[in-house]
């Protein structure tokens, strides 16, 4: 230590001289810090990897869905809009497409009532439209929102109104849009969901694989008709017997293994149905089933749920069958 006296008589200044230690800090401190940083980086990599695996697992379980998460921000297109009939922000009006739908042939059979015309119901994200056609029309042109599912139902107009509609869903992977009776079942399921006006359901509808559902319904009819003679209990469950409530739930929240739910059916010989004349004509709402029943000489009835009564048209009036018992004519 060195002490000097200032010329002004001020307090002496003390100079402290410290010898700097030249020894470096232990190297293990730096190594330990680097190791901690490396561990943090490794944990982040593991976390990101786990997230990727979880996404892939979700994709594998998506069943009928094309993808687990949409490739575009669909929710941004579903912002609230009070003036919109569906409560959603309307999509760009220029993104529409005009398609031509072929109308099915009306059965050339005297057992059927006269066809008075066709009623067409088009349901999409924005609205539901109705059009009336004459009985001689063979096709109809409709405008739909491009690339978004739309339900097109074609009801035969008779007296009384009775038969289930033919239909088609847009867009499907086919060159021509031809309304079919199984297609009417598929289009009905879509229509019901579009009319809920629920954003989450709209998103589910957009990314559901409607093509595969449509093909499954077609296959159900074909296999049931072909295998009828070998089926135990003589049943013929067709796409008409879909359990719509359960189907809606599976479309919105798909299970790991998607199957189409059906109610049970049973076919009865006409002579074993009480309450009707043996020679009485009974027509099902589902037109493909009538040709089949006529060929086999039977009547196919949906028997579940337990309280279900199947509707049939007989002599211009609607009657109900619960298993093999007919109920009074509906007034």
C-alpha positions as a Markdown table, in Angstrom:
| # | Residue | x | y | z |
|---|---|---|---|---|
| 1 | Unk | 0.0 | 0.0 | 0.0 |
| 2 | Unk | 1.3 | 3.5 | -0.9 |
| 3 | Unk | 0.2 | 6.7 | 0.9 |
| 4 | Unk | 0.9 | 10.2 | -0.5 |
| 5 | Unk | 0.0 | 13.6 | 0.8 |
| 6 | Unk | -1.7 | 16.0 | -1.5 |
| 7 | Unk | -0.4 | 19.5 | -1.9 |
| 8 | Unk | -3.8 | 21.1 | -0.9 |
| 9 | Unk | -3.7 | 19.5 | 2.4 |
| 10 | Unk | -6.6 | 17.3 | 1.5 |
| 11 | Unk | -7.1 | 13.9 | 2.9 |
| 12 | Unk | -4.3 | 11.6 | 1.9 |
| 13 | Unk | -5.2 | 9.3 | -1.0 |
| 14 | Unk | -4.6 | 5.7 | -0.6 |
| 15 | Unk | -3.7 | 3.5 | -3.5 |
| 16 | Unk | -4.5 | -0.1 | -3.3 |
| 17 | Unk | -2.7 | -2.4 | -5.5 |
| 18 | Unk | -4.1 | -5.9 | -5.8 |
| 19 | Unk | -2.3 | -8.7 | -7.4 |
| 20 | Unk | -4.6 | -10.2 | -10.0 |
| 21 | Unk | -4.8 | -13.9 | -9.9 |
| 22 | Unk | -3.9 | -15.3 | -13.3 |
| 23 | Unk | -5.3 | -18.7 | -12.6 |
| 24 | Unk | -8.3 | -19.4 | -14.9 |
| 25 | Unk | -11.7 | -20.6 | -13.6 |
| 26 | Unk | -12.0 | -24.3 | -13.4 |
| 27 | Unk | -13.0 | -25.7 | -16.8 |
| 28 | Unk | -15.7 | -28.0 | -15.4 |
| 29 | Unk | -18.0 | -25.0 | -14.8 |
| 30 | Unk | -18.2 | -24.2 | -18.5 |
| 31 | Unk | -18.6 | -27.9 | -19.3 |
| 32 | Unk | -21.4 | -28.2 | -16.9 |
| 33 | Unk | -23.3 | -25.2 | -18.3 |
| 34 | Unk | -22.9 | -26.5 | -21.8 |
| 35 | Unk | -24.2 | -29.9 | -20.7 |
| 36 | Unk | -27.3 | -28.3 | -19.1 |
| 37 | Unk | -28.0 | -26.3 | -22.3 |
| 38 | Unk | -27.6 | -29.5 | -24.3 |
| 39 | Unk | -30.0 | -31.4 | -22.0 |
| 40 | Unk | -32.6 | -28.6 | -22.5 |
| 41 | Unk | -32.2 | -28.8 | -26.2 |
| 42 | Unk | -32.6 | -32.5 | -26.2 |
| 43 | Unk | -35.8 | -32.3 | -24.1 |
| 44 | Unk | -37.2 | -29.9 | -26.6 |
| 45 | Unk | -36.4 | -32.2 | -29.5 |
| 46 | Unk | -38.1 | -35.1 | -27.6 |
| 47 | Unk | -41.1 | -33.0 | -27.0 |
| 48 | Unk | -41.5 | -32.0 | -30.6 |
| 49 | Unk | -41.0 | -35.6 | -31.7 |
| 50 | Unk | -43.7 | -36.7 | -29.3 |
| 51 | Unk | -46.1 | -34.1 | -30.8 |
| 52 | Unk | -45.4 | -35.4 | -34.3 |
| 53 | Unk | -46.1 | -38.9 | -33.2 |
| 54 | Unk | -49.3 | -37.8 | -31.6 |
| 55 | Unk | -50.4 | -36.1 | -34.8 |
| 56 | Unk | -49.6 | -39.2 | -36.8 |
| 57 | Unk | -51.6 | -41.3 | -34.4 |
| 58 | Unk | -54.6 | -39.0 | -34.7 |
| 59 | Unk | -54.3 | -39.2 | -38.4 |
| 60 | Unk | -54.3 | -43.0 | -38.3 |
| 61 | Unk | -57.5 | -43.0 | -36.2 |
| 62 | Unk | -59.4 | -40.6 | -38.4 |
| 63 | Unk | -61.3 | -43.4 | -40.2 |
| 64 | Unk | -63.5 | -41.9 | -42.9 |
| 65 | Unk | -61.8 | -38.5 | -42.5 |
| 66 | Unk | -59.5 | -37.4 | -45.2 |
| 67 | Unk | -57.2 | -35.7 | -42.6 |
| 68 | Unk | -57.2 | -35.2 | -38.9 |
| 69 | Unk | -56.5 | -31.5 | -39.2 |
| 70 | Unk | -57.7 | -29.4 | -42.2 |
| 71 | Unk | -55.0 | -28.2 | -44.6 |
| 72 | Unk | -56.4 | -24.7 | -44.4 |
| 73 | Unk | -57.8 | -22.5 | -41.7 |
| 74 | Unk | -61.4 | -23.5 | -42.0 |
| 75 | Unk | -62.5 | -21.8 | -38.8 |
| 76 | Unk | -61.5 | -18.4 | -40.2 |
| 77 | Unk | -64.1 | -18.9 | -42.9 |
| 78 | Unk | -66.8 | -19.6 | -40.3 |
| 79 | Unk | -66.7 | -16.3 | -38.4 |
| 80 | Unk | -70.1 | -15.2 | -37.1 |
| 81 | Unk | -72.2 | -13.1 | -39.5 |
| 82 | Unk | -75.7 | -12.1 | -38.0 |
| 83 | Unk | -77.1 | -11.4 | -41.5 |
| 84 | Unk | -76.2 | -14.9 | -42.8 |
| 85 | Unk | -79.1 | -17.4 | -42.5 |
| 86 | Unk | -76.7 | -20.0 | -41.1 |
| 87 | Unk | -74.9 | -17.5 | -38.8 |
| 88 | Unk | -71.7 | -18.0 | -40.7 |
| 89 | Unk | -69.6 | -15.7 | -42.8 |
| 90 | Unk | -70.7 | -16.4 | -46.4 |
| 91 | Unk | -68.0 | -17.8 | -48.7 |
| 92 | Unk | -67.0 | -16.0 | -51.8 |
| 93 | Unk | -70.0 | -15.9 | -54.1 |
| 94 | Unk | -67.8 | -16.4 | -57.2 |
| 95 | Unk | -66.7 | -19.8 | -55.9 |
| 96 | Unk | -69.7 | -21.7 | -57.2 |
| 97 | Unk | -70.2 | -24.5 | -59.7 |
| 98 | Unk | -73.1 | -25.5 | -61.8 |
| 99 | Unk | -73.7 | -29.2 | -62.1 |
| 100 | Unk | -76.3 | -31.3 | -63.9 |
| 101 | Unk | -78.0 | -34.1 | -62.0 |
| 102 | Unk | -79.8 | -36.9 | -63.7 |
| 103 | Unk | -83.2 | -37.8 | -62.3 |
| 104 | Unk | -83.9 | -41.5 | -61.7 |
| 105 | Unk | -86.5 | -43.4 | -63.7 |
| 106 | Unk | -89.9 | -43.9 | -62.1 |
| 107 | Unk | -90.9 | -47.6 | -61.9 |
| 108 | Unk | -93.0 | -48.7 | -64.9 |
| 109 | Unk | -95.3 | -50.7 | -62.7 |
| 110 | Unk | -99.1 | -50.4 | -62.3 |
| 111 | Unk | -98.8 | -51.1 | -58.5 |
| 112 | Unk | -97.3 | -47.6 | -58.1 |
| 113 | Unk | -99.4 | -44.4 | -57.9 |
| 114 | Unk | -99.1 | -41.9 | -60.8 |
| 115 | Unk | -96.0 | -39.7 | -60.7 |
| 116 | Unk | -97.1 | -36.1 | -60.6 |
| 117 | Unk | -93.7 | -34.5 | -60.7 |
| 118 | Unk | -90.5 | -34.1 | -58.7 |
| 119 | Unk | -89.5 | -31.9 | -55.8 |
| 120 | Unk | -85.8 | -31.1 | -55.6 |
| 121 | Unk | -84.2 | -29.8 | -52.3 |
| 122 | Unk | -80.7 | -28.5 | -52.4 |
| 123 | Unk | -79.0 | -27.9 | -49.1 |
| 124 | Unk | -75.5 | -26.4 | -48.7 |
| 125 | Unk | -73.6 | -24.3 | -46.2 |
| 126 | Unk | -75.6 | -21.1 | -46.9 |
| 127 | Unk | -79.2 | -22.0 | -47.6 |
| 128 | Unk | -81.8 | -24.6 | -48.6 |
| 129 | Unk | -83.5 | -24.2 | -52.0 |
| 130 | Unk | -86.5 | -26.0 | -53.5 |
| 131 | Unk | -87.4 | -26.5 | -57.1 |
| 132 | Unk | -90.4 | -28.2 | -58.7 |
| 133 | Unk | -90.1 | -30.3 | -61.9 |
| 134 | Unk | -92.6 | -32.0 | -64.1 |
| 135 | Unk | -92.8 | -35.7 | -64.2 |
| 136 | Unk | -91.2 | -35.7 | -67.7 |
| 137 | Unk | -88.0 | -34.0 | -66.6 |
| 138 | Unk | -84.9 | -36.2 | -66.9 |
| 139 | Unk | -82.3 | -33.9 | -65.4 |
| 140 | Unk | -81.8 | -30.7 | -63.4 |
| 141 | Unk | -79.0 | -28.1 | -63.3 |
| 142 | Unk | -78.2 | -26.7 | -59.8 |
| 143 | Unk | -75.6 | -24.2 | -58.5 |
| 144 | Unk | -73.6 | -25.2 | -55.5 |
| 145 | Unk | -70.6 | -23.8 | -53.6 |
| 146 | Unk | -67.5 | -25.1 | -55.2 |
| 147 | Unk | -65.7 | -27.9 | -53.3 |
| 148 | Unk | -68.0 | -27.8 | -50.3 |
| 149 | Unk | -70.4 | -30.7 | -49.6 |
| 150 | Unk | -74.0 | -30.1 | -50.8 |
| 151 | Unk | -77.0 | -32.4 | -50.4 |
| 152 | Unk | -79.3 | -32.8 | -53.4 |
| 153 | Unk | -82.5 | -34.7 | -52.7 |
| 154 | Unk | -85.1 | -35.5 | -55.4 |
| 155 | Unk | -88.6 | -36.5 | -54.0 |
| 156 | Unk | -91.1 | -38.2 | -56.3 |
| 157 | Unk | -94.4 | -36.3 | -56.0 |
| 158 | Unk | -97.4 | -38.7 | -55.6 |
| 159 | Unk | -100.8 | -38.7 | -53.9 |
| 160 | Unk | -100.2 | -39.2 | -51.1 |
| 161 | Unk | -96.6 | -38.1 | -50.7 |
| 162 | Unk | -94.9 | -41.2 | -49.4 |
| 163 | Unk | -91.7 | -42.4 | -51.1 |
| 164 | Unk | -88.2 | -41.7 | -49.8 |
| 165 | Unk | -86.1 | -39.5 | -52.1 |
| 166 | Unk | -83.3 | -40.3 | -54.5 |
| 167 | Unk | -80.3 | -38.1 | -54.2 |
| 168 | Unk | -76.6 | -37.3 | -54.7 |
| 169 | Unk | -73.9 | -35.5 | -52.7 |
| 170 | Unk | -71.6 | -32.9 | -54.3 |
| 171 | Unk | -68.7 | -33.3 | -54.8 |
| 172 | Unk | -68.2 | -37.0 | -55.5 |
| 173 | Unk | -65.5 | -38.7 | -57.5 |
| 174 | Unk | -67.6 | -39.5 | -60.6 |
| 175 | Unk | -67.9 | -38.1 | -64.1 |
| 176 | Unk | -71.7 | -37.7 | -64.0 |
| 177 | Unk | -74.1 | -36.8 | -61.2 |
| 178 | Unk | -76.9 | -39.4 | -61.2 |
| 179 | Unk | -79.4 | -39.4 | -58.4 |
| 180 | Unk | -79.9 | -42.9 | -56.9 |
| 181 | Unk | -82.1 | -44.2 | -54.2 |
| 182 | Unk | -79.2 | -45.2 | -51.9 |
| 183 | Unk | -77.7 | -41.8 | -52.7 |
| 184 | Unk | -80.9 | -40.3 | -51.2 |
| 185 | Unk | -80.0 | -41.9 | -47.8 |
| 186 | Unk | -76.5 | -40.5 | -48.0 |
| 187 | Unk | -77.7 | -37.0 | -49.0 |
| 188 | Unk | -80.4 | -37.1 | -46.2 |
| 189 | Unk | -77.6 | -37.6 | -43.6 |
| 190 | Unk | -75.7 | -34.7 | -45.0 |
| 191 | Unk | -78.8 | -32.4 | -45.1 |
| 192 | Unk | -79.6 | -33.1 | -41.4 |
| 193 | Unk | -76.1 | -32.1 | -40.4 |
| 194 | Unk | -76.0 | -29.0 | -42.5 |
| 195 | Unk | -79.3 | -27.8 | -41.0 |
| 196 | Unk | -77.8 | -27.9 | -37.4 |
| 197 | Unk | -76.0 | -24.6 | -38.1 |
| 198 | Unk | -73.2 | -25.6 | -35.9 |
| 199 | Unk | -69.6 | -24.5 | -36.7 |
| 200 | Unk | -67.9 | -27.7 | -35.4 |
| 201 | Unk | -70.3 | -29.9 | -37.3 |
| 202 | Unk | -69.7 | -27.9 | -40.5 |
| 203 | Unk | -66.0 | -28.5 | -40.2 |
| 204 | Unk | -66.6 | -32.3 | -39.6 |
| 205 | Unk | -68.9 | -32.4 | -42.7 |
| 206 | Unk | -66.3 | -30.7 | -44.9 |
| 207 | Unk | -63.6 | -33.3 | -44.2 |
| 208 | Unk | -65.7 | -36.4 | -43.9 |
| 209 | Unk | -65.3 | -39.0 | -46.7 |
| 210 | Unk | -68.7 | -38.9 | -48.2 |
| 211 | Unk | -67.6 | -40.9 | -51.2 |
| 212 | Unk | -66.7 | -43.9 | -49.1 |
| 213 | Unk | -70.1 | -43.7 | -47.2 |
| 214 | Unk | -72.0 | -43.5 | -50.5 |
| 215 | Unk | -70.1 | -46.6 | -51.9 |
| 216 | Unk | -70.8 | -48.5 | -48.6 |
| 217 | Unk | -74.5 | -47.9 | -48.9 |
| 218 | Unk | -74.5 | -49.0 | -52.6 |
| 219 | Unk | -72.6 | -52.1 | -51.5 |
| 220 | Unk | -75.1 | -52.8 | -48.7 |
| 221 | Unk | -78.0 | -53.0 | -51.1 |
| 222 | Unk | -76.2 | -55.2 | -53.6 |
| 223 | Unk | -74.9 | -57.7 | -51.0 |
| 224 | Unk | -78.3 | -57.9 | -49.2 |
| 225 | Unk | -80.2 | -58.6 | -52.4 |
| 226 | Unk | -77.7 | -61.2 | -53.6 |
| 227 | Unk | -77.4 | -63.0 | -50.3 |
| 228 | Unk | -81.0 | -63.0 | -49.3 |
| 229 | Unk | -81.7 | -66.7 | -50.1 |
| 230 | Unk | -78.9 | -67.8 | -47.8 |
| 231 | Unk | -79.6 | -65.5 | -44.9 |
| 232 | Unk | -80.8 | -66.9 | -41.7 |
| 233 | Unk | -84.3 | -65.7 | -40.7 |
| 234 | Unk | -84.9 | -64.3 | -44.2 |
| 235 | Unk | -83.9 | -60.7 | -43.5 |
| 236 | Unk | -83.0 | -58.0 | -46.0 |
| 237 | Unk | -81.3 | -55.0 | -44.4 |
| 238 | Unk | -80.7 | -52.3 | -46.9 |
| 239 | Unk | -79.3 | -48.7 | -46.9 |
| 240 | Unk | -82.9 | -47.6 | -46.1 |
| 241 | Unk | -82.5 | -49.1 | -42.6 |
| 242 | Unk | -79.7 | -46.8 | -41.5 |
| 243 | Unk | -79.7 | -45.7 | -37.9 |
| 244 | Unk | -79.4 | -42.0 | -38.7 |
| 245 | Unk | -78.9 | -40.8 | -35.1 |
| 246 | Unk | -75.9 | -43.1 | -34.6 |
| 247 | Unk | -74.6 | -42.3 | -38.1 |
| 248 | Unk | -74.7 | -38.6 | -37.4 |
| 249 | Unk | -72.7 | -39.1 | -34.2 |
| 250 | Unk | -70.1 | -41.2 | -36.0 |
| 251 | Unk | -69.7 | -38.6 | -38.7 |
| 252 | Unk | -69.1 | -35.8 | -36.2 |
| 253 | Unk | -66.9 | -37.9 | -33.9 |
| 254 | Unk | -65.6 | -40.9 | -35.9 |
| 255 | Unk | -64.6 | -44.0 | -34.0 |
| 256 | Unk | -61.3 | -45.8 | -34.6 |
| 257 | Unk | -63.1 | -48.2 | -36.9 |
| 258 | Unk | -66.0 | -46.6 | -38.8 |
| 259 | Unk | -69.0 | -48.8 | -39.7 |
| 260 | Unk | -72.4 | -47.8 | -40.9 |
| 261 | Unk | -75.1 | -48.6 | -38.3 |
| 262 | Unk | -78.3 | -50.3 | -39.3 |
| 263 | Unk | -81.5 | -51.4 | -37.7 |
| 264 | Unk | -82.6 | -55.0 | -37.8 |
| 265 | Unk | -85.1 | -56.3 | -40.4 |
| 266 | Unk | -87.1 | -59.4 | -41.1 |
| 267 | Unk | -89.0 | -60.6 | -44.2 |
| 268 | Unk | -92.4 | -62.2 | -43.8 |
| 269 | Unk | -94.6 | -64.1 | -46.3 |
| 270 | Unk | -97.7 | -62.2 | -47.1 |
| 271 | Unk | -99.9 | -65.0 | -45.8 |
| 272 | Unk | -98.3 | -64.6 | -42.3 |
| 273 | Unk | -99.1 | -60.9 | -42.0 |
| 274 | Unk | -102.3 | -60.4 | -40.0 |
| 275 | Unk | -104.6 | -57.5 | -40.6 |
| 276 | Unk | -104.3 | -57.3 | -44.4 |
| 277 | Unk | -105.7 | -59.1 | -47.4 |
| 278 | Unk | -103.3 | -61.7 | -48.9 |
| 279 | Unk | -103.6 | -60.1 | -52.3 |
| 280 | Unk | -103.1 | -56.5 | -51.0 |
| 281 | Unk | -100.3 | -54.5 | -52.6 |
| 282 | Unk | -97.8 | -53.2 | -50.1 |
| 283 | Unk | -95.2 | -50.7 | -51.2 |
| 284 | Unk | -92.2 | -49.7 | -49.1 |
| 285 | Unk | -91.0 | -46.2 | -48.9 |
| 286 | Unk | -87.7 | -47.4 | -50.3 |
| 287 | Unk | -88.3 | -48.1 | -54.0 |
| 288 | Unk | -85.5 | -50.7 | -54.6 |
| 289 | Unk | -87.0 | -52.9 | -51.9 |
| 290 | Unk | -90.3 | -53.2 | -53.7 |
| 291 | Unk | -89.0 | -54.9 | -56.7 |
| 292 | Unk | -87.0 | -57.3 | -54.5 |
| 293 | Unk | -90.0 | -58.1 | -52.3 |
| 294 | Unk | -92.2 | -58.7 | -55.3 |
| 295 | Unk | -89.7 | -61.1 | -56.8 |
| 296 | Unk | -89.3 | -63.0 | -53.5 |
| 297 | Unk | -93.0 | -62.9 | -52.6 |
| 298 | Unk | -92.4 | -61.4 | -49.2 |
| 299 | Unk | -92.6 | -58.1 | -47.2 |
| 300 | Unk | -89.5 | -56.8 | -45.5 |
| 301 | Unk | -90.1 | -55.0 | -42.2 |
| 302 | Unk | -87.7 | -53.1 | -40.0 |
| 303 | Unk | -88.2 | -54.6 | -36.5 |
| 304 | Unk | -85.9 | -52.4 | -34.3 |
| 305 | Unk | -86.2 | -50.3 | -32.3 |
| 306 | Unk | -88.9 | -52.4 | -30.5 |
| 307 | Unk | -91.6 | -49.7 | -30.9 |
| 308 | Unk | -90.9 | -49.0 | -34.5 |
| 309 | Unk | -93.8 | -49.2 | -37.0 |
| 310 | Unk | -92.8 | -49.5 | -40.7 |
| 311 | Unk | -94.9 | -47.5 | -43.1 |
| 312 | Unk | -96.3 | -49.0 | -46.3 |
| 313 | Unk | -98.6 | -47.7 | -49.1 |
| 314 | Unk | -101.6 | -49.9 | -49.8 |
| 315 | Unk | -104.5 | -49.0 | -52.1 |
| 316 | Unk | -103.5 | -45.3 | -51.9 |
| 317 | Unk | -103.4 | -45.2 | -48.1 |
| 318 | Unk | -100.6 | -45.5 | -45.6 |
| 319 | Unk | -100.6 | -48.4 | -43.2 |
| 320 | Unk | -98.1 | -49.5 | -40.5 |
| 321 | Unk | -96.6 | -52.9 | -39.8 |
| 322 | Unk | -95.0 | -53.8 | -36.5 |
| 323 | Unk | -93.3 | -57.1 | -37.3 |
| 324 | Unk | -96.0 | -59.2 | -39.0 |
| 325 | Unk | -99.0 | -57.2 | -37.7 |
| 326 | Unk | -100.8 | -54.5 | -39.6 |
| 327 | Unk | -102.3 | -51.5 | -37.9 |
| 328 | Unk | -105.3 | -49.5 | -38.9 |
| 329 | Unk | -105.1 | -47.3 | -42.0 |
| 330 | Unk | -103.8 | -43.8 | -41.3 |
| 331 | Unk | -106.6 | -41.2 | -41.8 |
